[in-house]
Amino acid sequence: MPGPKGVGLTKWFDQKWVNIGAPKKKGKYQPCGTSGKGGSGYAKCVPAAKAARMSAKQKKSAVRRKRAHKMMCLTASCPVSATSPFQKLLHR
């Protein structure tokens, strides 16, 4: 049974998500998601409202942690539960 509007997944899907790891000029951000071209780097996506509230130091820290975690998961030291289905196959 669906809940009231603005709660749970409905709210999550309705939010505008931006990539704070790829800022544009004048304080704006690229939308989150892939463009179909081979991606480079790792996107750190947050709701636009949260990105507006974050300081530059908080954004930099969040992007750094995301990229460090992704690089760690490319090695065998990453827990299997934190990896993609493809990585799970590699760890068998």
KALINSUL-V72571 format. One line per field, one symbol per residue. ss: DSSP state (2 for helix, 1 for strand, 0 for the rest). burial: + if it has 9 or more other ideal C-beta (glycine too) atoms within 8 Angstrom, else -. A space follows every 50 residues. Layout:
ss: ???
burial: ???
This chain:
ss: 00000000222222001111111022201110000000000000111222 222002222222222222222220000002220022222200
burial: ---------++---+-++++++------+-------------++-+++-- +--+----+--++--++-++-++----+----+---++----
